[in-house]
Amino acid sequence: MIITSLSTGNESLSNCYLLTDEKTGKCALVDPGGFLYEVKEAAEKESDNLEYILLTHGHFDHILGVPHIKELTGAQIAIGKGDSDCLSSRETNLMDTFGVNAELYPCRADILLEDGDEIRIGESTLKVMSCPGHSRGGVIFIDGESRSIFSGDTLFFSTVGRTDTFGGDDRMLFASLKRILELEGDYDIYPGHGPVTTLSHERVRNIYIRRMFR
């Protein structure tokens, strides 16, 4: 799997990733929080190969580019079942909470993700792990071949997702992080914000995780 980081062009500086299967050229976009600059360019360039729009959760800074990409490419929208209403609700996607003035173009999910699901991109496979806590229906995507995790806002470099907004839950986040930490071996972590990190780094250096599990 080829992983390309893209700028979303939104004020939240959220991360978007283009995942491309090396053998077939088929691809997916993870968390397109805007439709500007590199995200728009990638969607236009890969319009014939883009199969999925994969969402780690439904907060506005990860979904605002979705309807435009859907219209352009016809790619299937996949989101955790518990966050599906975020695609059409300013309340649950936190636009109202943070006073976001951008227009929301409501859309519907094609695939409601559940724990253990698999997404096939060409000849590559992503495994879905349910990780609520930051939101009700948060998920992460795991690529076992490249040893990569797309963690959304569940796990960041040296910190973890917040739980003080709609749908947040401390206990659920704790349980989700525990499942991630119990994965065998090391992984590269591609978070929803901030720099790429590794699971081995977070196991040892993440102060929030150390406090949770001490």
N, C-alpha and C positions, 0 to 999 in steps of 0.2 A: 504494500500500500504506500503510495506517495502522499505525503501530508504537506499541504501548503497553507500557511497562515495568511489570512486576508484582513485588511482593514475594513470595518463596517461603516465608518464615517459617522457614527453616532457619538453623542457627548459622553456616554457612559464608558467609552473605550472598551467595549466588549470584543471578545475574540470570535472570529469565524474561521472555520477550517474547510478547505476543499480536500476531499479524500478521493484519490484516483487509483483504480485497480490497474496495475502495471501491464497486465496481459491483455486486457480488453479495452482499456481507456474509459470504461464506465466509471461514474463518479457520484458523489453526494456532497452536499453542503451541510455543515453542522453549525447551527445557531446563527443564521444570517440576521443580525439585529438591525440592519439597515440595507438600503439598496443604492449605495453610492460607491464611487471609486472602484476598489479592487473586487468587491463582491459583485457589483453590476457587470464589470468587465468579464469576470470568470463565468457568470451565468450566461452572458451572451456568447462567449467563446465556446462553452461546453453545452449549449442548449440541446444538442442532439444526443449527448452522452449523460446528462444529468438525470439520475433515476430517483433520487430521494432528497428531501429537505428534512434533516434529522434534528430534532429539538431536544436538548437536555432538560429544558423546563420552559414554562410559558411566560416568563416575565418579559415586559415590553422590549427591553434592550437586547433580547435574543430572538425576537420574532417579527420585528417591524418590516423586515425585507421579504418575509414569506409570501404574502399575496402577489407581489410583483414578480417574484421568481416563479411562482406557480403559474401565473398567466403567461410568462415568457416561455417556459420549458415544459409545463405539464408534469413536472416531477411530483412524486407522491409525498405528502406531508405526514410525518410520523412524530407523534408526541405521546408522552405518558398519559394514560387514561385519566388520571386525576387532575391533569392540567389542560385538558382539551378545551374547556370553556375560556381559557385565556386568549384564544385566537379571536374571540369576539367580544370580550368583556374588559372594559377599561378598569373595572374594579379589581378583578382577579389578576390581571396582568400588571397591576400597580401603576398604570398611567395616571389614574386619579390621585393615588397616594403621593406621587412625586410631582404632580402638576405638569405632566408632559402635554404640550400643546399640539403635538403632531397628530395628524388624522389617523385613525385606526380603520383599516379596510378589513372588515370581518371575513374570515374564511373558515373552512372546516377541515378537520384532519381526515386523511385517507386511511391512516393506520393508527390504532390506539395501542401503544406499546405496553407490555407487561413483563414482569421479571422472567428472564430465561428466553425471551424471544431472540431470534436471529435475523439480521438484515444482510441480505446477499447483494454485494455490489460487484458485478462481473463475477470473477472467481474468488473474490475476497469476502470474508464473513465477519460481521461485527456481532458481538453478543451484548444483549441488553441486560443491565442490572438495575432493578428498581432501587432508587436512593432518595426517598422522601426526607423532608426535614427543612430544607431551604424553601421548598414549595411542596404542595400536596402530591404532585405527580412527577417529581424529578426522577430522571434516569441518568445513567452514564453508559457510554458505549466503549466496549473493550475489543481491541484488535489483538488477538492472541499471537498472530504471525509476526507483527512488528513490535509486539509488547508495548502497546500504546493504550492509554485511557483518555477519553474525552469526558472530563469531569464536570463540565458546566460550572455552576456556582456551589457545588458541594464541597470541593477541595481545591484550594489554591496553593501557590507558593507560600509556605510558612504560615498559612492561616486557613480558616474554614468558612463556609457559608453562613450568613446571618439568618436568624430565625425570628426576628422581631417585626416581620411584616405579614400580610395576609397569607395564611397557609403554612406559616413557619411553625416548627415544633422541635424543641431541644432534644427530646428523647428520640424522636425519629431520626434526627441528624446523627446523634450518637450511634444509633444502631446501623445507620448507613455507612458511616465512617469505619465502624468495626468490621463490616463486611469487606470493605475495600482493603483495609489493612491486612485482612486474613488471606488475601490473594497470595499465591506462592510466587516467590521471586520478585524481580524488580520490573517496573514499568515506567515509561515516560508518561508524564501527566500533562495533558493539554487542557488548561483550565478555561473557564469562561471569561476571566479577566487576568491580566498580569502575565508574567513570564512562564515558560515551560519549566517544569520541575520533574522530580523522580519520586517514585513511591518510597525508595530507600531513604531519600532525604527527609521526606515528610514523617516517616516512622520515627526518625531520630531527632530532627530539628524543629518540627512544628510544635510550638509551645502550647497551642490550644489542644492538640492531640495528646501531648504529654500530660496536660492537666486532666483531660477527660479520662485517661486510662491509668493514671497513677494509683 
